Amino acid sequence: MDDSNTIIVIPARMGATRLPGKPLKKICGMPMVLRVWDLAVRSKIGPVIIACDSDEICKSVSAAGGRAIMTDISHKSGSDRVAEAVDIVDPEKKYSIVVNLQGDMPFFNPEIIKKSLSPFEKGLNIDMCTFLQKIKNPEDAKKKNIVKVRFKHIANNTSDGLVLCTQFSREDALAEYYHIGIYTYSRPSLAKFVRLPQTENEKKESLEQLRALDHGFKIAGIILKNETILSVDTMDDFIEASAKIASLDCANHQL
């Protein structure tokens, strides 16, 4: 696949209820959303933009040399915000693959983003691709801020950890895998997704991927074995992420 066909969009909004102002909370002196932006740029698979809902984020991104797109504050999900930003940036539809990279994952290997392109490169009949990982601590399965996932294996593709996701839930304490919120869409599937109404399952669980499943989307999942990805949803998560990055050489993470 030609890398120029792929664009990465990071949705960021200031109104997170569990951790207000999350995108601009600083870790080692750098706002969290800019850490994610920096890692996305390092992946070198395409341009990176931030789809935001506030002037404060726009100014911070611009000051760092990035590009931010102001989007409607009323969007129901990150993918809705991503779709608007892509249409603004690319009305000619040059980019056929769109990566929705969450702005609250300040600590991950940029190389994993490339892995999400593999189902499209293989020509599989899917609408989107995401990631999952084995739950190591049984107590984590009980936490509602951790999204659990169930799946079935795709024939002839089990060697590279590729599966078909069948269920996502915050409540499923018996699931053995948790979900990592990176979504890679084909451009037509993203356009279709944002035209669909929210379903009761999506509203109940506050999980946009349930809208996709409820409307018959096929979601490929890639099981990550060695990488550890921390999503910052709460103040405890923020403290943990800060400690991890502070344990590294902070100078290497400055813009």
N, C-alpha and C positions, 0 to 999 in steps of 0.2 A: 504494500500500500504506500502511495506517495504521501509523505508526511505533511505536505502542503494541503492535503484534504482534511486535516484535523485541526480543530480549534478547541482550546481549553477555556472554560468559563467558570469563575469562582463566584457563586452567589453569596452576598454578605448583607445582612440587615442588622440594624442596631437594636431592634425590638425583641431580642430573645428573652423570654420570661425567666428562664432558670439562671441565666447569666447575662444580665443587661449590659449592653455596650461591648459584647464579646469580641467583635472583629478588631476593635482597636485596643483591647487589653494587651499590655506589653509583656513580652517574655524576653528576658535578657536585653531589654531596651528597644525591641522591635515589635510593632503591633502584630497580633496573631495572624491576621489576614495577609499581611505582607510576608510573613514567614512561609505561608502556604504558596503565595504567588512566586516567591523566590525559588521554592522547590519545583513548582510547575514549570518555570522557565528553564530550570536545569534539565528537565526531561527532554527538551529539544524536539518535541514532536509537533509543534505548531505554535501559533501566537497564543498569548494568554491575556484575558481581560477579566476584570472584576465587575460583576453586575450588582449594583448597590442601591440603597434606598435613602441615602443621606448625603448632604454636601460634605459632612465631616469625613466620611470615608473617601469620597471623591478627592478631596484636597490631600488627604494623607497618601493615597495611591499616586496621585500626580506628582507630589513632592518627592516620591521615591523613584520616579521615572517610569511608573506603570500606566496602564490605561484603564480608566473606570468608566462605566456606562450607567447613567442614572435610569432606574426602572420604576415602574408603578409600585407604590407602597402597599397596594391591596392584593398582591399575588398570594395565592394559597400555598404554594410550594416553591422550593428552590428551582426545580426544573421549569416552572412557569416563568420565573425571573430570568433564567438562563435563555429560554427561547426568545423572550423579548429582546434581550441584549444581542443575541446572534442575528436576529432579523435587522436590528439597527446597524450592526457592524458589517453584515454580509447580505445585503438585499439581493445580490446576484446569485447567492447560493453556491459560492465557490467551495465552501467547506461542506463535505458530505458526512463527516463524523464529528459529533459534538461531545466533549467530555465535561460533565458536570462534576466539578471537584469541590468538595465541601470546604468552606473557609475556616473550619474549626479543627483541622488536622495538621498541626504545626510540626509534626515529627514523623516523617515517612520517607522511604526510599523512592526518589523520583522515577526510578526504572519501572516501578510497578504500573505506572500509568500506561506504559507501552504494552503491558500484558493485556490490558482491556481491549486492545485493538485486534487481538488474535482471532476471536470468533468471526469478526467481519472479514479478516484476511482469509480465513478458511472458507468463507462463503456460506456459513451456517445460516439457517432461516430463523434469525432472532431479531428482536427489536432493540434490545439494550443489553448491556453487560455490567456486572458489578462484582464485588469481592466478598468472600466470607472466610472465617477463620475458626479453628477449633477452640471451644471454650475450655480454658485450662482450670479456672477456679469455679467449682460448682455453685458458689454463692453468686457469681456474676449472672448466672441464668435467671436468678430471681429478681434482678434489678430492672426496673421498668425503663430506665434510660438506656439500657443495652438492648438493641433490637436483635431478636433471634431469627434464624432462618432454617427452613427445611428444603430439601431438594431431592431430585432423582438424577442418576448418572446419565450422561449422554453417551450412547453406544460408540465405541471406538475412540473415545476422547478422554477416557479416565486417566490416562497416563500423565496428561498435563493439567490435571485438577479441574477440568471443565465439567460443570454440572448444569442442570436446569432447575432454577428456583421455583418452588411450588407454594411457599407460604412464608410470610414475614409477620412477626408479632412481638410486642413488648411483654406479653403475658406468658408466653410458652416456656415455662420453667424446665421442661424436659428436653428441649432442643439441645443439640450438641455443638451447634455452630452459631456464631454471631455474625451480624452483617456489618460490613464496612461501607460507609456511604459515599462511594464513588460510582457515578452512573455514566456509562458511555453509550450514547444513542446514535443510531443512524439518523440523519437529518429528517427524512420523512416520518420516522417513528416519533421523534420529538415533536414535530409539527402536529401530528395526530394526537399525541398525548395531551397537549395543552388545550386542545379543542374539546376534550372529553369532560363531562361533568364529574365533580368529586363524588365518590361513592360513600355509602354509609360506613364501610370498613375503613376507608381512608380517614374519615372524620373521627371515627371512634378511636383509632390508634395513632392518629397524626403521622401517618406513614404514606408518602406519596406513591411508593411502589405498589401499594395495594390498589390504587386507582388503575395502574397498568395491568396488574393481574386480573382484576375484576372485569376488565374490558378485553381480556384475551391476549394480552401481550406475552411474548415469550422472552423471559429474562434469563440469560446465561449467567452463571456464577463461576468465578475462579477461586479455588481454594488456595489461600496463601499458607505456606508451611513454616517459613522461617522469619518473615517480616512481622514486626510488631507495630500496629498502628493505633495510636491513641486519639480518640475523638473527645474534644473538650465540650462537655454538656453542662457541667456543674462546677462550682468553685473548687470542690475536691479534685476534679479532673484538671482544672487549671493549675492548681498547686502541684499536682503530679507531673504535668507536662513541663512546668517551669523548672522543676527539680531535675528532670531528665536532660533538658537542654542546657541548664546551668552546669551540669556535670561535664559537658563538652567544653571546648574552647569557644567562648562566646564571640570572640573576635572573628571567628570563621563564619559566623552567621549574621554579620552586619552587612547592610546594603552598601 
